[in-house]
Amino acid sequence: MNHNGNAIESRLWAAADELRANSKLKSSEYSVPVLTHLPQCDIKFERVRADFFE
């Protein structure tokens, strides 16, 4: 993974750690919105990546 990919991955892990440690929400309360949103993010990422490598 390139440097930018590593930075994004680090930010995602930091956000997840922040949510787990400092949120008063239970994992069952935030997992559904997060997991529901991931496929949409993946679709957008693939579109951008396809445009970038054309």
C-alpha atoms as a printed R data frame, in Angstrom:
   type eleno elety resid chain resno       x      y       z
1  ATOM     1    CA   MET     A     1   0.000  0.000   0.000
2  ATOM     2    CA   ASN     A     2   1.306  3.457  -0.792
3  ATOM     3    CA   HIS     A     3   2.029  6.179   1.729
4  ATOM     4    CA   ASN     A     4  -1.395  7.798   1.281
5  ATOM     5    CA   GLY     A     5  -3.077  4.432   1.824
6  ATOM     6    CA   ASN     A     6  -1.115  3.966   5.031
7  ATOM     7    CA   ALA     A     7  -2.203  7.399   6.237
8  ATOM     8    CA   ILE     A     8  -5.851  6.618   5.540
9  ATOM     9    CA   GLU     A     9  -5.567  3.266   7.282
10 ATOM    10    CA   SER     A    10  -3.967  4.924  10.314
11 ATOM    11    CA   ARG     A    11  -6.729  7.516  10.474
12 ATOM    12    CA   LEU     A    12  -9.414  4.837  10.251
13 ATOM    13    CA   TRP     A    13  -7.847  2.816  13.075
14 ATOM    14    CA   ALA     A    14  -7.480  5.956  15.192
15 ATOM    15    CA   ALA     A    15 -11.144  6.813  14.625
16 ATOM    16    CA   ALA     A    16 -12.178  3.279  15.577
17 ATOM    17    CA   ASP     A    17 -10.023  3.403  18.714
18 ATOM    18    CA   GLU     A    18 -11.539  6.765  19.639
19 ATOM    19    CA   LEU     A    19 -15.051  5.429  19.143
20 ATOM    20    CA   ARG     A    20 -14.365  2.348  21.262
21 ATOM    21    CA   ALA     A    21 -12.545  4.165  24.057
22 ATOM    22    CA   ASN     A    22 -14.351  7.471  24.401
23 ATOM    23    CA   SER     A    23 -17.875  6.841  23.239
24 ATOM    24    CA   LYS     A    24 -20.648  6.018  25.626
25 ATOM    25    CA   LEU     A    25 -22.117  3.858  22.875
26 ATOM    26    CA   LYS     A    26 -22.002  0.093  22.996
27 ATOM    27    CA   SER     A    27 -20.414 -1.613  20.002
28 ATOM    28    CA   SER     A    28 -23.829 -2.942  19.013
29 ATOM    29    CA   GLU     A    29 -25.064  0.660  18.777
30 ATOM    30    CA   TYR     A    30 -22.416  1.898  16.364
31 ATOM    31    CA   SER     A    31 -21.584 -1.271  14.450
32 ATOM    32    CA   VAL     A    32 -24.687 -1.280  12.261
33 ATOM    33    CA   PRO     A    33 -24.267  2.279  10.910
34 ATOM    34    CA   VAL     A    34 -20.532  1.756  10.385
35 ATOM    35    CA   LEU     A    35 -20.862 -1.636   8.720
36 ATOM    36    CA   THR     A    36 -23.774 -0.417   6.598
37 ATOM    37    CA   HIS     A    37 -21.682  2.489   5.314
38 ATOM    38    CA   LEU     A    38 -18.569  0.477   4.422
39 ATOM    39    CA   PRO     A    39 -19.900 -1.024   1.158
40 ATOM    40    CA   GLN     A    40 -20.784  2.489  -0.056
41 ATOM    41    CA   CYS     A    41 -17.269  3.667   0.758
42 ATOM    42    CA   ASP     A    42 -15.788  0.716  -1.103
43 ATOM    43    CA   ILE     A    43 -17.845  1.475  -4.216
44 ATOM    44    CA   LYS     A    44 -16.739  5.126  -4.194
45 ATOM    45    CA   PHE     A    45 -13.121  4.132  -3.600
46 ATOM    46    CA   GLU     A    46 -13.163  1.718  -6.535
47 ATOM    47    CA   ARG     A    47 -14.591  4.422  -8.824
48 ATOM    48    CA   VAL     A    48 -11.880  6.885  -7.831
49 ATOM    49    CA   ARG     A    49  -9.168  4.267  -8.175
50 ATOM    50    CA   ALA     A    50 -10.457  3.268 -11.626
51 ATOM    51    CA   ASP     A    51 -10.424  6.910 -12.754
52 ATOM    52    CA   PHE     A    52  -6.944  7.426 -11.329
53 ATOM    53    CA   PHE     A    53  -5.417  4.455 -13.129
54 ATOM    54    CA   GLU     A    54  -7.049  5.047 -16.516
